[in-house]
Amino acid sequence: MKTNGNATGRAIYEKAVPAFYYPPQLKDCAVLREQWIRAKYERMEFTGETKYPPLAYTTGFYEGMLWKKGKEKGQFQRRKFVLSEKEFTLAYHNKENPSKGPKALISIKDVNVTFQPEKIGHAHGLQITYQEDSHTRSLFVYHESGEEIVNWFNAIRAARFSYLKTAYPTGSDKEVKGYMEKTGPMQKETFKKRWFILDSQDRKLLYFKSQLDAEELGVVFIGTETNGYSVSECIPKRTRGNRWRCGVTVETPDRQFVFMCEQEREQREWLEALRQVISKPMQPQDYTSKSHVTSIHTTGDS
């Protein structure tokens, strides 16, 4: 009976959840879970009825003030953000007067957004990552209102979803992330723990010293099997600095990369995700991306 009741409730309150809207899981942060419940039962956002005025995150344009962490001193300051689905851009202004032009104009095609309350030190903390000059940058922001910050989260997802439907009609936007241990090109160097992000859409495996870093240490382009790329399980030959035993080997035309996962489940996830990227045919824009990456870009970490 409980199962039937849940199904009936979902048929009413989750009848028209937009494809871009993120339904939180139990492991997700409190603000996402709370606003999901309020959106369903208090604001009745997903019943399929026409809303007037329309839901703010569905209009294709969103603007407002967010607290942004400064790059130099690390203090949070109020900044105006403007999201345009029509232009596929996210802009922010250093001053509240937008007539002076934006401090940064970010292409939606390069944007990813995740809640990171512990990293940012606020229950409504949001991390926005994007590409700039072949580097991955991060903005750390929050808003006092839980509803407002979740609206920003889903508005950015909506714009990203719209862009992907236009640029990649048959593509996906899967991103895998987590810690792995990494050794150097000779595979004799000490293994170091690094934070990895696989951007399946742009065929890039990025790694950082830690989750909170705004700039990556390196990038590995993931091509196709016909172009000399492959991925397989491995067992570490040397154990200098190596604590984890579930290995992943990525072969590229220029180098063999060896990474170590802590658990077999994580190893399987990375293997599956990397194989999916390798199995996808390369698009014209991928060759441009590859030329920028040149297989791996390093800034002091090999």
C-alpha positions as CSV (number, residue, x, y, z in Angstrom):
1,M,0.0,0.0,0.0
2,K,2.9,2.3,0.8
3,T,4.4,1.7,-2.6
4,N,1.1,2.4,-4.3
5,G,0.8,5.6,-2.3
6,N,4.2,6.8,-3.3
7,A,3.5,6.1,-6.9
8,T,0.2,8.0,-6.7
9,G,2.0,10.9,-5.1
10,R,4.7,11.0,-7.7
11,A,2.1,10.9,-10.5
12,I,0.6,14.1,-9.0
13,Y,3.6,16.1,-7.6
14,E,6.3,14.9,-10.0
15,K,4.2,14.8,-13.1
16,A,6.2,17.4,-15.0
17,V,9.7,17.7,-13.6
18,P,11.8,19.4,-16.3
19,A,14.5,17.2,-17.8
20,F,17.3,19.6,-16.5
21,Y,15.9,19.7,-13.0
22,Y,18.0,17.7,-10.5
23,P,16.0,15.6,-8.1
24,P,18.2,15.2,-5.1
25,Q,19.3,11.9,-3.6
26,L,19.7,11.1,0.1
27,K,23.4,11.8,0.0
28,D,22.9,15.3,-1.4
29,C,23.1,18.4,0.8
30,A,20.3,19.6,3.0
31,V,19.3,22.7,0.9
32,L,18.8,20.6,-2.2
33,R,16.6,18.1,-0.4
34,E,14.6,20.7,1.5
35,Q,13.9,22.8,-1.7
36,W,12.9,19.7,-3.6
37,I,10.2,19.0,-1.0
38,R,9.1,22.6,-0.9
39,A,9.0,22.8,-4.7
40,K,6.8,19.7,-4.9
41,Y,4.4,20.1,-2.0
42,E,4.3,23.9,-1.1
43,R,4.9,25.6,-4.5
44,M,3.4,22.7,-6.6
45,E,6.0,23.4,-9.3
46,F,5.8,20.0,-11.1
47,T,2.1,19.3,-11.4
48,G,2.0,20.2,-15.1
49,E,-0.3,23.2,-14.6
50,T,0.7,26.5,-16.4
51,K,2.4,28.8,-14.0
52,Y,2.0,32.6,-14.1
53,P,4.4,34.2,-13.7
54,P,6.5,31.3,-15.0
55,L,9.0,29.6,-12.7
56,A,12.1,31.8,-12.6
57,Y,14.6,29.1,-13.6
58,T,12.6,28.2,-16.7
59,T,12.5,31.6,-18.4
60,G,15.9,31.5,-20.1
61,F,17.1,34.6,-18.2
62,Y,18.1,34.9,-14.6
63,E,19.9,37.7,-12.7
64,G,20.5,38.6,-9.1
65,M,23.1,39.2,-6.4
66,L,25.2,36.4,-5.0
67,W,28.0,36.4,-2.4
68,K,31.2,35.5,-4.3
69,K,34.5,34.5,-2.8
70,G,37.4,36.8,-3.7
71,K,40.4,35.3,-5.4
72,E,43.0,37.2,-3.4
73,K,41.8,37.6,0.1
74,G,39.2,34.9,0.1
75,Q,36.5,37.2,1.5
76,F,32.9,37.0,0.2
77,Q,31.5,40.1,-1.6
78,R,28.2,40.8,-3.2
79,R,28.3,40.5,-7.0
80,K,25.7,40.7,-9.7
81,F,25.3,37.6,-11.8
82,V,23.4,37.5,-15.2
83,L,22.5,34.2,-16.9
84,S,21.3,34.3,-20.5
85,E,20.1,31.2,-22.2
86,K,19.7,33.1,-25.5
87,E,23.4,34.1,-25.5
88,F,24.5,30.9,-23.7
89,T,26.5,33.0,-21.2
90,L,26.9,33.6,-17.5
91,A,28.4,37.0,-16.5
92,Y,29.2,38.6,-13.2
93,H,30.0,42.2,-12.4
94,N,32.5,43.4,-9.8
95,K,30.3,46.4,-9.1
96,E,26.6,46.5,-8.7
97,N,26.4,48.9,-11.6
98,P,26.3,46.6,-14.7
99,S,26.9,49.5,-17.1
100,K,30.6,49.2,-16.6
101,G,30.5,45.7,-18.2
102,P,31.1,42.3,-16.7
103,K,34.2,41.2,-14.9
104,A,33.8,37.8,-16.6
105,L,31.7,36.5,-19.4
106,I,31.6,32.7,-19.3
107,S,30.3,30.5,-22.0
108,I,27.6,28.0,-20.8
109,K,29.3,25.3,-22.9
110,D,32.2,25.2,-20.4
111,V,30.1,25.5,-17.2
112,N,29.4,23.0,-14.5
113,V,27.7,23.7,-11.2
114,T,27.7,21.7,-8.0
115,F,26.7,22.3,-4.3
116,Q,29.8,22.3,-2.1
117,P,28.6,23.6,1.4
118,E,31.5,22.0,3.3
119,K,34.2,23.3,0.9
120,I,32.7,26.8,0.8
121,G,31.7,27.0,4.5
122,H,28.1,27.9,4.0
123,A,25.0,25.6,3.9
124,H,24.0,27.2,0.5
125,G,27.5,27.1,-1.0
126,L,27.7,26.6,-4.8
127,Q,30.8,25.9,-6.9
128,I,30.7,27.0,-10.6
129,T,33.5,25.6,-12.7
130,Y,34.3,26.7,-16.3
131,Q,37.1,26.7,-18.9
132,E,39.4,29.7,-19.5
133,D,42.5,29.6,-21.6
134,S,42.7,25.8,-21.4
135,H,42.5,26.0,-17.6
136,T,39.6,25.1,-15.3
137,R,38.5,27.9,-13.1
138,S,36.1,27.9,-10.1
139,L,33.8,30.5,-8.6
140,F,32.5,29.9,-5.1
141,V,29.2,31.6,-4.3
142,Y,26.2,31.4,-2.0
143,H,22.9,33.2,-1.2
144,E,21.1,33.5,2.1
145,S,17.9,32.1,0.6
146,G,17.8,28.4,0.0
147,E,15.2,28.8,-2.7
148,E,17.2,31.4,-4.5
149,I,20.4,29.4,-4.6
150,V,18.6,26.3,-5.8
151,N,16.9,28.4,-8.5
152,W,20.4,29.5,-9.7
153,F,21.5,25.9,-9.7
154,N,18.7,24.8,-11.9
155,A,18.7,27.9,-14.1
156,I,22.3,27.2,-15.0
157,R,21.4,23.5,-15.6
158,A,18.6,24.6,-17.8
159,A,20.8,26.8,-19.9
160,R,23.4,24.1,-20.1
161,F,20.8,21.6,-21.1
162,S,19.5,23.9,-23.9
163,Y,23.0,24.4,-25.2
164,L,23.7,20.7,-25.3
165,K,20.5,20.0,-27.2
166,T,21.7,22.6,-29.8
167,A,25.3,21.7,-30.0
168,Y,25.1,17.9,-29.4
169,P,21.6,16.6,-30.4
170,T,22.6,13.0,-29.6
171,G,25.1,13.7,-26.8
172,S,25.2,13.3,-23.1
173,D,26.5,15.4,-20.2
174,K,27.9,12.8,-17.9
175,E,30.6,13.9,-15.5
176,V,32.6,11.6,-13.2
177,K,34.7,12.9,-10.4
178,G,36.7,11.6,-7.4
179,Y,40.1,11.0,-5.9
180,M,42.7,8.7,-7.5
181,E,46.4,8.3,-7.0
182,K,48.7,9.3,-9.9
183,T,52.3,8.6,-10.8
184,G,54.6,10.3,-13.3
185,P,55.5,9.6,-16.9
186,M,58.3,7.1,-16.0
187,Q,56.0,5.3,-13.6
188,K,58.8,5.4,-11.0
189,E,57.7,8.6,-9.4
190,T,55.9,8.7,-6.1
191,F,52.1,8.2,-6.4
192,K,50.3,11.4,-5.4
193,K,46.6,11.7,-4.5
194,R,44.8,14.0,-6.9
195,W,41.2,15.1,-7.5
196,F,40.0,14.0,-11.0
197,I,37.1,15.2,-13.1
198,L,36.1,13.5,-16.4
199,D,34.3,15.9,-18.7
200,S,32.7,13.5,-21.1
201,Q,31.3,16.1,-23.4
202,D,34.7,17.8,-24.0
203,R,36.6,14.5,-23.8
204,K,38.9,15.8,-21.1
205,L,40.3,14.2,-17.9
206,L,41.3,17.0,-15.6
207,Y,43.2,16.6,-12.3
208,F,43.7,19.0,-9.4
209,K,45.7,18.9,-6.2
210,S,42.5,19.1,-4.2
211,Q,38.8,19.6,-4.7
212,L,38.9,23.3,-3.8
213,D,41.6,24.3,-6.4
214,A,40.5,26.8,-9.0
215,E,43.1,25.7,-11.6
216,E,43.9,22.2,-12.7
217,L,47.4,20.7,-12.6
218,G,46.9,18.9,-15.9
219,V,44.6,17.7,-18.6
220,V,44.5,14.5,-20.5
221,F,42.6,14.4,-23.8
222,I,40.6,11.2,-24.4
223,G,40.3,10.3,-28.1
224,T,39.0,7.2,-29.8
225,E,40.5,3.7,-30.1
226,T,41.2,4.2,-33.8
227,N,43.4,7.2,-32.8
228,G,45.4,5.2,-30.3
229,Y,43.5,5.6,-27.1
230,S,42.4,2.8,-24.7
231,V,41.7,2.1,-21.1
232,S,42.2,-1.1,-19.0
233,E,42.6,-2.4,-15.5
234,C,46.1,-2.7,-14.1
235,I,48.0,-3.8,-11.0
236,P,50.8,-1.4,-9.9
237,K,54.3,-2.6,-10.7
238,R,55.8,-0.3,-8.1
239,T,54.4,0.8,-4.8
240,R,56.4,4.0,-4.0
241,G,53.9,6.2,-2.2
242,N,51.0,4.0,-3.5
243,R,48.3,3.1,-0.9
244,W,45.5,2.0,-3.3
245,R,45.5,-1.1,-5.4
246,C,42.7,-0.8,-7.9
247,G,44.4,0.4,-11.0
248,V,43.3,2.2,-14.2
249,T,45.6,2.5,-17.2
250,V,44.9,5.1,-19.9
251,E,46.9,4.7,-23.1
252,T,47.3,7.8,-25.4
253,P,49.5,8.2,-28.5
254,D,52.0,10.1,-26.4
255,R,52.0,8.4,-23.0
256,Q,50.7,5.7,-20.7
257,F,48.9,7.1,-17.6
258,V,48.5,5.0,-14.4
259,F,45.9,5.9,-11.8
260,M,44.9,4.0,-8.6
261,C,41.4,3.9,-7.1
262,E,40.7,3.1,-3.4
263,Q,37.9,0.7,-4.1
264,E,36.9,-1.7,-6.9
265,R,33.5,0.1,-7.3
266,E,35.3,3.4,-8.1
267,Q,37.7,1.5,-10.5
268,R,34.7,0.1,-12.4
269,E,33.0,3.5,-12.6
270,W,36.1,5.1,-14.0
271,L,36.7,2.3,-16.5
272,E,33.1,2.4,-17.7
273,A,33.1,6.2,-18.0
274,L,36.4,6.4,-19.9
275,R,35.4,3.5,-22.2
276,Q,32.2,5.4,-23.1
277,V,34.2,8.4,-24.1
278,I,36.6,6.4,-26.2
279,S,33.7,4.6,-28.0
280,K,32.1,7.9,-29.1
281,P,33.1,9.2,-32.5
282,M,35.1,12.5,-32.4
283,Q,33.2,15.6,-33.6
284,P,34.9,18.5,-35.5
285,Q,35.1,20.6,-32.3
286,D,36.9,17.7,-30.5
287,Y,39.9,18.1,-32.8
288,T,40.1,21.8,-31.8
289,S,39.9,20.8,-28.2
290,K,42.7,18.2,-28.7
291,S,45.0,20.7,-30.3
292,H,44.6,23.0,-27.2
293,V,45.3,20.2,-24.8
294,T,48.0,18.4,-26.8
295,S,47.3,15.2,-24.8
296,I,48.4,16.7,-21.5
297,H,49.0,20.1,-20.1
298,T,51.0,20.4,-17.0
299,T,51.7,23.2,-14.5
300,G,54.3,21.6,-12.3
301,D,52.7,18.2,-11.9
302,S,53.5,15.3,-14.3
